[in-house]
Amino acid sequence: MFVKSVRDVVAAREIPAVQADVGVRDACELMDAFDIGALLVLEGPSLVGILSERDVVRRCVLAGYDPVETPVSAIMTGDPATVQADQGLADAIAALEQGGFRHLPVMDGETPIGLLSIRDVPVEYLMLWERFHQMKGS
């Protein structure tokens, strides 16, 4: 299958998202159910942040907060970098690499439609990306 855009990668999947007022523990259960290391954080239909496993460990567990009582909004990363659904995978890979991210919210205009994980990018694209940068550097 030839993947043309980020939309092609995230299409036909449920959006891994949680409302901002949900408890961290419930969000972790959802991450486990999706088998993914991050969730989009929404207020109504709007993207307000992203919650990663790293956020949970550093900002909740190690900070001594109760994951049952602590809302996701208290530990999420607000105003995350995003990629538009119709952008190419090269743009998404560049954003992941430049930001040091493993997950990137996918937007259709202002509407969140998915979450791109570095694991979602076909290996061939990653190999081509790496080769391109090697050639560019020489």
BELURFEN-V280410 format. One line per field, one symbol per residue. ss: DSSP state (a for helix, b for strand, c for the rest). phi: phi as a letter, one per 30 degrees, with the letter a starting at -180 (. if undefined). psi: psi as a letter, one per 20 degrees, with the letter a starting at -180 (. if undefined). A space follows every 50 residues. Layout:
ss = ???
phi = ???
psi = ???
This chain:
ss = cccccaaaaaccccccbbbcccbaaaaaaaaaaacccbbbbbbccbbbbb bbaaaaaaaaacccccccccbaaaccbbcccbbbccccaaaaaaaaaaac ccbbbbbbccbbbbbbbaaaccaaaaaaaaaaaaaaac
phi = .cccbdeedcdibdddbbddcddeddddddedddhbcabdccciccdbab ccededddccdddidddddddeedbdcdhddbbdeddddddddddddddi ccbbdccciccdblbccedddeeddddddddedddddc
psi = ppphrhhhgiqkqqpnqqqhjqqgghhhhggghilqjqqqpqocippiaq prhgggggifghijqoighpqhhhiroqlqqrqqhjqrhhggggggghik qiqpppqndjppiaopqhhhpqhhghgggggghghhi.
